[in-house]
Amino acid sequence: MTQFDIIVRPPVAGRWAGNDSSDWHAGNNWSDFTVPTSITDVVIPAGTPNTPVIYGATGQAGTLCVEHGATLSIDSPDTLYVQEDLTVRGHLALTVAGAKLQAGGDVRWEAGSTADMAGSSTLELQGHMLFANGANVSLNDGYVDFTGTSPSYIVTKSSGCNLHNLGNQKSGSDLVVSRLCLDAFHVNYFVNHSNATFRSESYHPVVIDGWFNNLGGHIECTDGSFVFSGASGVVPLKPNAGDFFNDLVIDLSNTLTLEDDYSTHLDVNGDLVIASGGLDAWNCTGISVGGTWSNAVGLTGFNPQGGTVTFDGLNTTQEVHGTTTFHNLADTHSNGYLVLHDRADLHGDLVVGPGVQVHSDLGVSGELDLDSPTAFLEVHPGADVWAANLDMGGSLTSLGGVFSVDDIVDT
């Protein structure tokens, strides 16, 4: 007599089968005939008779994975709550305004992943977001909001990804673009909320393709460049007290305007580059630059208003490239000097700390102040320097250029 072992395996909970319809809320569409709960690990595989759709009611999952070739859609203004992590290898679609997916953990966009978001649909998460190499998540609408009280990191390793509306709603915590990034991070519109900090540690650019609205939060960029690019209208920048950038790049078709809602000072620890468009200091009284100033636009590239641009880098020679109009210009950096390569027109004063080399025309309508006995001004061949007033605290040397002054101030 032949004996057989019969093994009965229970159906796998949380695996989409789609045998009857696309209705997420119908038990017959799940492998265990049970609609997922907040503790169910949900998997949406490819190749099922129907793809899952959330419509008319909220959905729940513990974790959620949309596999390669599979699609998950939210087709009504309802919410899918994922208690922990969301992994997308296939396609995620939030097709109507008000549709929402809320993840309590991380969101991972794996190779081959895509997404569509409509109108005011929202993806909200409290954890980290990874764009893996080969992900192709390019959003032209919808909102991605980071919430919670713990730091969240964005890691982008794919050039084919961008967010449309990004909101940093962290409560007393940070949203960080990680130094593990292998590519630039692009976002069209970014709102940085009060009590939140946006920080970039990435060596690759953070690119704002529309506008950046700081609503009282903080901005701390330790590495890489922060790029304003492409927007057609006037773009505001509202730094807060203590905020800083590494490199700041303005590559606009219009103007970046410094607004004084929270601070009247802009700190750029690295280079400040005006590639196109312009920078308007507006009511900002001070701009500090720790690296090179590059203005490819010319005299209209920078509107200084009545403020001071201070070069305060450490242990470095700093340079100014491009014809520029300043109000006040101050050289206060240590163990180096400032080199003016192109024409500079000053409506106010020039304060020379360590030293300034002039290689083109320089006009100072206020006072040229050689601030200490060791301060120097060198006028190189081809340069023509004029100052309304001279405070001769240091040394002035002509190396073949021309220097003229209307009045010498006796101090």
URDAVEN-V492519 format. One record per pair of residues at least 4 apart in sequence whose ideal C-beta (glycine too) atoms are under 7 Angstrom apart, sorted by the first residue. I is the first residue (numbers start at 1). GAP is how many residues later the second one is. D is the distance in whole Angstrom. If there is no record, write none. Layout:
# URDAVEN-V492519
I/GAP/D, I/GAP/D
This chain:
# URDAVEN-V492519
11/20/5, 11/21/4, 12/19/5, 12/20/7, 13/19/5, 13/21/7, 13/27/6, 14/22/5, 14/26/4, 14/27/5, 14/28/4, 14/29/6, 15/15/7, 15/16/4, 15/28/5, 15/30/7, 16/13/7, 16/14/6, 16/27/7, 16/28/5, 16/29/7, 16/32/6, 16/36/5, 17/12/6, 17/13/6, 17/14/5, 17/31/6, 18/4/7, 18/11/5, 18/30/4, 18/31/5, 18/32/4, 18/33/7, 18/34/7, 19/9/6, 19/10/6, 19/30/6, 20/6/6, 20/8/5, 20/9/6, 21/5/6, 21/8/6, 21/29/6, 22/28/4, 22/29/6, 22/30/6, 22/31/4, 23/6/6, 23/30/7, 24/28/5, 24/29/6, 24/30/5, 24/35/5, 25/10/6, 25/32/6, 27/6/5, 27/7/6, 27/8/5, 28/5/6, 30/4/6, 30/5/6, 36/4/4, 36/6/5, 36/24/6, 36/25/5, 37/23/5, 38/22/5, 38/24/6, 38/43/7, 38/45/5, 39/23/5, 40/21/6, 40/22/5, 41/21/5, 41/22/5, 42/19/4, 42/21/7, 42/22/5, 43/22/5, 43/24/7, 44/8/6, 44/21/7, 44/22/5, 44/23/6, 44/26/5, 44/28/5, 45/22/5, 45/25/6, 46/21/6, 46/22/6, 46/23/3, 46/24/4, 46/44/7, 47/22/7, 51/19/7, 51/20/5, 52/20/6, 53/20/5, 53/22/5, 54/5/5, 54/20/5, 54/21/7, 54/24/6, 54/26/5, 55/20/5, 55/21/5, 56/20/5, 56/22/7, 57/21/6, 58/20/5, 58/21/5, 58/23/7, 59/21/4, 59/22/7, 60/21/5, 61/21/5, 62/21/5, 62/22/6, 63/19/7, 63/21/5, 63/22/5, 64/18/5, 64/22/5, 65/22/4, 66/4/5, 66/6/5, 66/22/5, 66/23/6, 66/24/5, 66/26/6, 67/22/5, 67/23/6, 68/21/5, 68/22/6, 68/44/6, 69/21/6, 70/20/4, 71/19/6, 71/20/4, 71/22/7, 72/20/6, 73/20/4, 73/22/6, 74/4/7, 74/6/6, 74/20/5, 74/21/7, 74/25/4, 74/27/6, 75/20/5, 75/21/6, 76/20/6, 76/23/7, 77/19/6, 77/20/7, 77/21/3, 77/22/6, 78/21/7, 79/21/4, 79/23/6, 80/21/5, 81/21/5, 82/4/5, 82/19/7, 82/20/7, 82/21/5, 82/22/7, 83/21/5, 84/20/6, 84/21/4, 85/18/7, 85/20/4, 85/21/5, 85/23/7, 86/17/5, 86/21/5, 87/21/5, 87/23/6, 88/4/5, 88/21/5, 88/22/7, 88/25/4, 88/27/7, 89/21/4, 89/23/6, 89/24/6, 90/23/7, 91/23/5, 91/24/7, 92/23/5, 93/23/5, 94/5/4, 94/7/7, 94/23/5, 94/24/6, 94/27/4, 94/48/6, 95/4/6, 95/21/7, 95/23/5, 96/22/6, 96/25/7, 97/21/6, 97/22/3, 97/23/5, 97/24/6, 98/22/6, 98/23/7, 99/22/4, 100/21/7, 100/22/5, 100/24/7, 101/22/5, 102/22/5, 103/4/6, 103/22/4, 103/24/7, 104/22/5, 105/22/4, 106/21/4, 106/22/5, 107/18/5, 107/22/5, 108/22/5, 108/24/7, 109/4/4, 109/21/7, 109/22/5, 109/23/6, 109/26/4, 109/28/5, 109/52/7, 110/22/5, 110/25/6, 111/21/5, 111/22/6, 111/23/3, 111/24/6, 112/22/6, 113/22/5, 113/23/7, 113/24/6, 114/22/5, 114/23/6, 115/22/5, 115/24/6, 117/4/5, 117/6/7, 117/22/5, 117/24/5, 117/25/3, 118/23/6, 118/24/7, 119/22/6, 120/23/7, 121/21/5, 122/20/7, 122/21/5, 122/23/6, 123/19/7, 123/21/5, 124/21/5, 124/23/6, 125/4/7, 125/21/6, 126/21/6, 126/22/4, 127/25/6, 128/24/5, 128/25/5, 129/25/5, 130/25/5, 131/4/5, 131/6/6, 131/24/7, 131/25/4, 131/26/6, 131/27/5, 131/30/4, 132/25/6, 132/26/6, 133/24/5, 133/25/5, 134/24/6, 135/23/4, 135/25/7, 135/26/6, 136/24/4, 136/25/7, 137/24/5, 138/22/6, 138/23/6, 138/24/5, 139/23/7, 139/24/6, 139/25/4, 140/24/6, 141/23/5, 142/22/6, 142/23/7, 143/22/4, 143/24/6, 144/19/5, 144/21/7, 144/22/5, 145/22/4, 145/24/5, 146/6/5, 146/21/7, 146/22/6, 146/23/6, 146/24/6, 146/29/5, 147/22/5, 147/23/7, 148/22/7, 149/22/5, 149/23/6, 149/24/5, 150/23/6, 151/22/5, 151/23/4, 151/25/6, 152/18/7, 152/23/5, 152/24/7, 153/23/5, 153/25/4, 154/23/5, 154/24/6, 154/31/6, 155/23/5, 155/25/5, 155/26/6, 156/5/6, 156/25/5, 156/27/5, 156/29/5, 157/24/7, 157/25/4, 157/26/6, 158/25/6, 159/24/5, 162/24/4, 162/25/6, 163/24/5, 164/24/5, 164/25/7, 165/23/7, 165/24/5, 166/21/5, 166/24/5, 167/24/5, 167/26/7, 168/7/4, 168/24/5, 168/25/6, 168/28/5, 168/30/5, 168/49/6, 169/24/5, 169/27/6, 170/4/6, 170/5/6, 170/26/4, 171/24/6, 172/23/6, 174/23/5, 174/25/5, 175/21/7, 175/23/5, 176/23/5, 176/25/6, 177/4/6, 177/8/5, 177/23/4, 177/24/7, 177/25/5, 177/29/6, 178/23/6, 178/24/6, 179/22/4, 179/23/6, 179/24/6, 179/44/7, 181/4/6, 181/21/4, 181/23/5, 183/21/6, 184/20/5, 184/21/4, 184/23/5, 185/17/7, 185/21/5, 185/22/7, 186/21/5, 186/23/6, 187/21/6, 188/21/5, 188/22/4, 189/21/4, 189/22/6, 190/18/6, 190/22/5, 191/22/5, 191/24/6, 192/4/6, 192/6/5, 192/22/5, 192/23/6, 192/25/4, 192/27/7, 193/22/5, 193/24/6, 194/21/5, 194/22/4, 194/23/6, 195/22/7, 196/21/4, 197/20/6, 197/21/4, 197/23/6, 198/19/6, 198/21/5, 199/21/5, 200/6/5, 200/21/4, 200/23/7, 200/24/6, 200/26/7, 201/21/6, 201/22/6, 202/4/7, 202/21/6, 202/22/5, 203/20/5, 203/21/5, 204/20/6, 205/19/6, 205/20/5, 205/22/5, 206/18/7, 206/20/5, 206/21/7, 207/20/5, 207/22/5, 208/4/5, 208/19/7, 208/20/5, 208/21/7, 209/20/6, 209/21/5, 210/21/5, 211/20/6, 211/24/5, 211/25/7, 212/25/7, 214/5/6, 214/24/4, 214/26/7, 216/24/7, 216/46/6, 217/23/7, 218/22/5, 218/24/7, 218/25/6, 219/20/6, 219/24/4, 220/23/7, 220/24/6, 221/5/5, 221/23/7, 221/24/5, 221/25/5, 222/24/6, 223/23/5, 224/22/6, 224/23/7, 225/21/7, 225/22/4, 225/24/5, 226/19/5, 226/22/6, 227/22/4, 227/24/6, 228/7/6, 228/22/5, 228/23/7, 228/24/6, 228/28/5, 229/22/5, 229/23/7, 230/22/7, 231/4/5, 231/21/6, 231/23/7, 232/21/5, 232/22/6, 233/21/6, 234/20/5, 234/21/5, 234/23/6, 235/17/6, 235/19/7, 235/21/5, 235/22/7, 236/21/5, 236/23/5, 237/19/6, 237/20/7, 237/21/6, 237/22/7, 238/21/5, 238/23/5, 238/24/6, 239/4/4, 239/23/7, 239/24/5, 239/27/5, 240/22/4, 240/23/5, 241/21/7, 241/22/5, 243/20/7, 243/24/7, 244/23/4, 244/25/6, 245/22/7, 245/23/5, 245/24/7, 246/23/6, 246/24/4, 247/23/4, 247/24/5, 247/26/7, 248/20/5, 248/24/5, 249/24/5, 249/26/6, 250/6/5, 250/23/7, 250/24/5, 250/25/6, 250/27/6, 250/29/6, 251/24/4, 251/25/5, 251/26/7, 252/4/6, 252/24/6, 252/25/3, 253/23/7, 253/24/6, 254/23/5, 255/22/6, 255/23/4, 255/25/5, 256/21/7, 256/23/5, 257/23/5, 257/25/5, 258/8/6, 258/22/7, 258/23/5, 258/24/5, 258/26/4, 259/23/6, 260/4/5, 260/22/7, 260/23/4, 260/24/6, 264/19/6, 264/20/5, 264/21/5, 264/22/7, 265/19/7, 265/20/7, 265/21/5, 266/18/6, 266/21/5, 267/21/5, 268/4/5, 268/20/7, 268/21/5, 268/22/7, 269/21/4, 270/20/6, 270/21/4, 271/20/4, 271/21/5, 271/23/7, 272/17/5, 272/21/5, 273/21/5, 274/4/7, 274/5/6, 274/20/7, 274/21/5, 274/22/6, 274/23/5, 274/27/5, 274/28/6, 275/21/5, 276/21/6, 278/19/6, 278/22/6, 278/23/5, 278/24/7, 278/25/7, 279/22/7, 279/23/5, 280/23/4, 281/6/7, 281/22/6, 281/23/5, 281/24/4, 281/26/5, 282/23/6, 284/23/6, 285/22/5, 285/23/7, 286/21/6, 286/22/5, 286/24/6, 287/20/7, 287/22/5, 288/22/5, 288/24/5, 289/4/6, 289/20/7, 289/22/5, 290/22/6, 290/23/4, 291/22/6, 291/27/7, 292/26/6, 292/27/5, 292/29/7, 293/27/5, 293/28/7, 294/27/5, 294/28/6, 295/6/5, 295/7/6, 295/26/7, 295/27/3, 295/29/5, 296/26/6, 297/4/3, 298/24/7, 298/25/5, 299/24/6, 299/26/5, 301/21/7, 301/23/7, 302/22/5, 302/23/6, 304/21/6, 304/22/5, 304/23/4, 305/22/7, 306/21/5, 307/20/6, 308/19/7, 308/20/4, 308/22/6, 309/17/6, 309/20/6, 310/20/4, 310/22/6, 311/7/5, 311/20/5, 311/21/7, 311/22/5, 311/27/5, 312/20/5, 312/21/5, 313/5/5, 313/20/4, 313/23/7, 314/19/7, 314/20/6, 315/19/7, 315/20/5, 315/21/6, 316/17/7, 316/20/5, 317/19/5, 317/20/6, 317/22/6, 318/15/6, 318/18/7, 318/20/5, 319/20/5, 319/22/6, 320/4/7, 320/18/7, 320/19/7, 320/20/5, 320/21/6, 320/24/7, 321/20/5, 321/21/6, 322/20/5, 323/19/5, 323/20/4, 324/20/6, 325/20/5, 326/18/6, 326/20/5, 327/20/5, 327/21/5, 328/20/4, 328/21/5, 329/17/6, 329/21/5, 330/21/4, 331/7/4, 331/20/7, 331/21/5, 331/22/5, 331/23/7, 331/25/6, 332/21/5, 333/20/7, 333/21/7, 334/20/7, 336/18/6, 337/17/5, 337/18/4, 337/19/6, 337/20/6, 338/18/5, 339/18/5, 339/20/7, 340/4/5, 340/16/7, 340/17/7, 340/18/5, 340/19/6, 340/20/7, 340/22/6, 341/18/5, 341/19/6, 342/18/5, 343/17/5, 343/18/4, 344/18/5, 345/18/5, 346/4/6, 346/17/6, 346/18/5, 346/19/6, 346/20/7, 347/18/5, 348/17/7, 348/18/4, 349/15/7, 349/17/4, 349/18/5, 349/20/6, 350/14/5, 350/18/5, 350/19/7, 351/18/5, 351/20/6, 352/4/5, 352/17/7, 352/18/5, 352/19/6, 352/23/5, 352/25/6, 352/42/7, 353/18/5, 353/22/6, 354/21/7, 355/20/6, 355/21/4, 356/21/5, 357/21/5, 357/23/6, 358/4/5, 358/19/7, 358/20/7, 358/21/5, 358/22/6, 358/25/5, 358/27/6, 358/43/7, 359/21/5, 359/23/7, 359/24/6, 360/22/7, 360/23/6, 361/22/7, 361/23/5, 362/21/7, 362/23/5, 363/23/5, 364/4/5, 364/22/7, 364/23/4, 364/24/7, 365/23/6, 366/22/6, 366/23/7, 367/22/4, 367/24/6, 367/42/6, 368/19/4, 368/21/7, 368/22/5, 368/23/7, 369/22/4, 369/24/7, 370/5/4, 370/7/6, 370/21/6, 370/22/6, 370/23/4, 370/24/4, 370/26/7, 371/4/5, 371/22/6, 372/21/6, 372/22/6, 373/20/6, 373/21/6, 374/20/6, 375/18/6, 375/19/3, 376/18/5, 376/19/5, 376/21/7, 377/19/5, 378/19/5, 378/21/6, 379/4/5, 379/6/5, 379/19/5, 379/20/6, 379/22/4, 379/24/5, 380/19/5, 380/20/6, 380/21/5, 381/18/7, 381/19/3, 381/20/6, 382/19/7, 383/18/4, 384/17/7, 384/18/5, 385/16/7, 385/17/7, 385/18/5, 386/18/5, 387/18/5, 388/18/5, 388/19/7, 389/17/7, 389/18/5, 389/20/5, 390/15/4, 390/18/5, 390/19/6, 391/18/4, 391/20/5, 392/4/7, 392/16/6, 393/18/7, 396/7/7, 398/5/6
